Amino acid sequence: MNLVRIRSLNDTGLARMQEFIDSFADTPARSIDFQRDLWPILTGLDTTSHAPSVMQADADRVFPRRYDLAEYLYGLIPRLGLSDPTRDKGLWAWLALLWFDQLAPAVKGSRKVGEQAKWLPESGWKYYRHLVLGAYLIYATNHDRPQRALALLHNPPHTPGELVGQLAATQDVAQSKAAIGAATTLYYDIERGAMKRGAGGSGAGSPRRLRTVLDQLDRTFDLQSLAEDRLIALLPSEFDRFRLPV
């Protein structure tokens, strides 16, 4: 266990992190050392500031799923004493850097860091693209029954999955418990702990089609207050193959 006080990157820290992330564009196979490359940014007096309350995160903790990462953070972030932690860009950048090795794992010696939004939160719905904040927001929205979000949180932390890209593209859908619950009911096999067979692509009943249908329904119904079973009943017949038996 390697406990580190949770901090927030300031402008200098964000710039240093940006340089670190950018360095993988030309040298994806470069080796990294936590103490040498990350520790000075994560703990430097010139790169960070403290949250009002002292909370520690385990830098060595391994998260098999996005769900596990979000669950862990949901026990810490609300206790930091911040008025609106989800808007603290430096906080989420710091957390992403803390677990960089999990979020950009070396595969055959090479790391894919992807777009900047995965590491430094961008405004609006792009918040959901962030590898840490995105998972946290989905979990927090569904904290009363977080299992309803398993379809969006079952993947490893570095692989959000297609459903996140489809359902978190707009805040109306991403913040709808009914929409997230419907996606899990339709596409996720609780017993297997995996997506149902055929729950991909762009054909009839696919997640892409669900996104299109949800956008249409959002014009007539309030997705924030709609019950999950009611929403599923409103879906056209193309989704029948994924519905649970009545």
C-alpha positions as CSV (number, residue, x, y, z in Angstrom):
1,M,0.0,0.0,0.0
2,N,1.3,3.4,-1.0
3,L,-0.9,6.1,0.5
4,V,-0.6,9.6,-0.9
5,R,-2.5,12.6,0.2
6,I,-5.0,13.6,-2.5
7,R,-4.1,16.9,-4.1
8,S,-5.0,19.0,-7.2
9,L,-2.6,20.0,-9.9
10,N,-2.2,23.8,-10.4
11,D,-1.4,25.4,-13.7
12,T,2.3,24.5,-13.4
13,G,1.3,20.9,-12.6
14,L,-1.1,20.7,-15.4
15,A,1.5,21.9,-17.8
16,R,4.0,19.4,-16.5
17,M,1.5,16.6,-16.8
18,Q,0.7,17.7,-20.4
19,E,4.3,17.5,-21.3
20,F,4.5,14.0,-19.7
21,I,1.5,12.8,-21.7
22,D,2.7,14.3,-24.9
23,S,6.0,12.6,-24.6
24,F,4.4,9.3,-25.5
25,A,3.2,10.6,-28.9
26,D,6.7,10.1,-30.4
27,T,8.1,7.5,-28.0
28,P,5.2,5.2,-26.9
29,A,7.7,2.6,-25.8
30,R,9.5,4.9,-23.4
31,S,10.0,3.5,-19.9
32,I,8.7,5.3,-16.9
33,D,9.6,5.3,-13.2
34,F,7.0,6.3,-10.7
35,Q,9.4,8.0,-8.3
36,R,11.3,9.7,-11.1
37,D,8.6,10.7,-13.5
38,L,5.4,11.0,-11.5
39,W,6.2,11.7,-7.9
40,P,7.7,15.2,-8.4
41,I,4.5,16.3,-10.3
42,L,2.1,14.6,-7.8
43,T,3.6,16.0,-4.7
44,G,5.6,19.1,-5.6
45,L,4.9,22.3,-3.8
46,D,5.2,24.1,-7.1
47,T,2.8,21.8,-9.0
48,T,0.0,21.0,-6.5
49,S,-2.4,22.3,-3.9
50,H,-4.1,20.5,-1.1
51,A,-7.8,19.9,-0.7
52,P,-9.4,21.3,2.6
53,S,-9.6,17.9,4.2
54,V,-6.9,15.3,4.4
55,M,-7.8,12.2,2.4
56,Q,-5.3,9.6,1.1
57,A,-5.5,7.5,-2.0
58,D,-3.6,4.2,-2.5
59,A,-1.2,4.7,-5.5
60,D,-0.7,0.9,-5.6
61,R,-4.3,-0.1,-5.6
62,V,-5.4,-2.2,-8.6
63,F,-8.9,-1.7,-10.0
64,P,-10.1,-4.7,-12.2
65,R,-13.1,-2.6,-13.4
66,R,-14.1,1.0,-13.8
67,Y,-16.8,0.2,-11.3
68,D,-14.1,-0.6,-8.6
69,L,-12.3,2.6,-9.4
70,A,-15.4,4.7,-9.1
71,E,-16.6,2.9,-6.0
72,Y,-13.3,3.5,-4.3
73,L,-13.3,7.2,-5.2
74,Y,-16.9,7.7,-4.1
75,G,-15.8,6.8,-0.6
76,L,-13.1,9.5,-0.8
77,I,-14.0,12.5,-3.0
78,P,-17.2,13.7,-1.1
79,R,-15.0,13.9,2.0
80,L,-12.4,16.3,0.6
81,G,-14.3,19.4,1.6
82,L,-14.5,20.8,-1.9
83,S,-17.7,22.7,-2.9
84,D,-17.9,21.0,-6.3
85,P,-15.1,18.5,-6.7
86,T,-16.4,17.3,-10.2
87,R,-15.4,20.8,-11.5
88,D,-11.9,20.7,-10.1
89,K,-9.9,19.9,-13.3
90,G,-6.6,19.7,-11.4
91,L,-8.0,17.1,-9.0
92,W,-9.0,14.6,-11.7
93,A,-5.8,15.2,-13.7
94,W,-3.9,14.4,-10.5
95,L,-5.9,11.2,-10.0
96,A,-5.3,10.1,-13.6
97,L,-1.6,10.7,-13.2
98,L,-1.5,8.8,-9.9
99,W,-2.8,5.6,-11.6
100,F,-1.2,6.3,-15.0
101,D,0.2,2.8,-15.2
102,Q,-3.3,1.3,-15.0
103,L,-4.9,3.9,-17.3
104,A,-2.2,3.5,-20.0
105,P,-0.9,0.0,-19.5
106,A,2.2,-1.1,-21.4
107,V,1.2,-3.6,-24.0
108,K,4.3,-5.3,-25.6
109,G,6.3,-2.4,-24.1
110,S,4.2,0.3,-25.8
111,R,1.6,2.6,-24.2
112,K,-1.4,4.3,-26.0
113,V,-2.4,7.5,-24.1
114,G,-5.1,8.5,-26.5
115,E,-6.8,11.9,-26.7
116,Q,-6.1,14.7,-24.2
117,A,-9.7,14.6,-22.8
118,K,-8.9,11.2,-21.2
119,W,-6.3,12.8,-18.9
120,L,-7.2,16.5,-18.5
121,P,-11.0,17.0,-18.2
122,E,-12.7,19.1,-20.8
123,S,-15.9,21.1,-20.3
124,G,-19.4,19.8,-20.9
125,W,-20.2,16.3,-21.9
126,K,-16.6,15.6,-22.6
127,Y,-16.1,15.2,-18.9
128,Y,-17.3,11.6,-19.5
129,R,-14.3,10.9,-21.7
130,H,-12.0,11.4,-18.8
131,L,-10.8,8.0,-17.6
132,V,-11.3,8.7,-13.9
133,L,-13.9,11.5,-13.8
134,G,-16.1,9.8,-16.4
135,A,-16.4,6.6,-14.3
136,Y,-17.0,8.6,-11.1
137,L,-19.8,10.7,-12.6
138,I,-21.6,7.6,-13.8
139,Y,-21.3,5.9,-10.4
140,A,-22.2,9.0,-8.5
141,T,-25.4,9.5,-10.6
142,N,-26.4,6.0,-9.7
143,H,-25.0,5.8,-6.2
144,D,-28.4,4.7,-4.8
145,R,-28.0,1.5,-6.9
146,P,-24.7,1.6,-8.7
147,Q,-25.2,-1.9,-10.2
148,R,-27.6,-0.4,-12.6
149,A,-24.6,1.2,-14.3
150,L,-22.5,-2.0,-14.7
151,A,-22.9,-2.0,-18.5
152,L,-20.9,1.2,-18.5
153,L,-18.5,0.4,-15.7
154,H,-17.6,-3.3,-16.1
155,N,-14.6,-2.7,-18.4
156,P,-11.0,-2.2,-17.1
157,P,-10.3,1.4,-16.2
158,H,-8.3,2.1,-19.4
159,T,-11.1,0.8,-21.7
160,P,-14.4,2.7,-21.2
161,G,-16.2,0.7,-24.0
162,E,-18.7,1.5,-26.7
163,L,-21.7,2.1,-24.5
164,V,-19.9,5.0,-22.7
165,G,-19.2,6.6,-26.0
166,Q,-22.8,6.3,-27.0
167,L,-24.7,7.0,-23.8
168,A,-22.4,9.6,-22.3
169,A,-22.3,11.7,-25.4
170,T,-25.0,14.0,-24.0
171,Q,-25.6,14.9,-20.3
172,D,-29.4,14.3,-20.6
173,V,-28.8,10.7,-21.4
174,A,-25.7,10.2,-19.2
175,Q,-27.5,11.6,-16.1
176,S,-30.7,9.5,-16.7
177,K,-30.9,6.6,-14.3
178,A,-33.5,5.1,-16.6
179,A,-31.3,5.2,-19.7
180,I,-28.3,3.8,-17.9
181,G,-30.4,1.1,-16.2
182,A,-32.0,0.2,-19.5
183,A,-28.6,-0.2,-21.1
184,T,-27.5,-2.6,-18.3
185,T,-30.8,-4.6,-18.5
186,L,-30.6,-4.9,-22.2
187,Y,-26.9,-5.6,-22.8
188,Y,-25.2,-6.8,-19.6
189,D,-25.3,-10.4,-18.3
190,I,-25.1,-10.1,-14.5
191,E,-24.4,-13.8,-14.1
192,R,-21.5,-13.9,-16.5
193,G,-20.2,-10.5,-15.5
194,A,-19.9,-9.5,-19.2
195,M,-21.8,-8.0,-22.1
196,K,-24.4,-10.2,-23.7
197,R,-23.5,-11.8,-27.0
198,G,-24.4,-9.6,-29.9
199,A,-24.5,-6.4,-27.8
200,G,-22.3,-4.4,-30.2
201,G,-22.0,-3.0,-33.7
202,S,-24.6,-0.7,-35.2
203,G,-27.4,-2.9,-36.3
204,A,-31.0,-3.3,-35.0
205,G,-31.1,-3.2,-31.2
206,S,-27.5,-2.2,-30.9
207,P,-26.2,0.4,-28.4
208,R,-25.8,2.9,-31.3
209,R,-29.5,2.4,-32.1
210,L,-30.3,2.8,-28.5
211,R,-28.6,6.2,-28.4
212,T,-30.6,7.3,-31.5
213,V,-33.9,6.1,-30.0
214,L,-33.1,7.8,-26.6
215,D,-32.4,11.1,-28.4
216,Q,-35.9,10.8,-30.1
217,L,-37.6,9.9,-26.8
218,D,-35.9,12.8,-25.1
219,R,-37.9,15.2,-27.2
220,T,-41.2,13.8,-25.8
221,F,-40.3,12.4,-22.4
222,D,-38.3,13.6,-19.4
223,L,-35.5,11.0,-19.3
224,Q,-34.5,12.3,-15.8
225,S,-37.8,11.3,-14.2
226,L,-38.9,8.4,-16.4
227,A,-38.9,4.9,-14.8
228,E,-36.6,2.3,-16.2
229,D,-39.3,-0.3,-16.9
230,R,-41.4,2.4,-18.6
231,L,-38.4,3.4,-20.8
232,I,-37.7,-0.2,-21.8
233,A,-41.4,-0.6,-22.7
234,L,-41.2,2.4,-25.0
235,L,-38.3,0.9,-27.0
236,P,-39.3,-0.4,-30.5
237,S,-39.4,-4.1,-31.3
238,E,-35.9,-4.2,-32.6
239,F,-34.7,-4.4,-29.0
240,D,-36.9,-7.4,-28.2
241,R,-33.9,-9.9,-28.5
242,F,-32.2,-8.1,-25.6
243,R,-35.2,-7.6,-23.3
244,L,-35.6,-9.8,-20.3
245,P,-38.5,-12.2,-20.4
246,V,-41.7,-10.6,-19.2
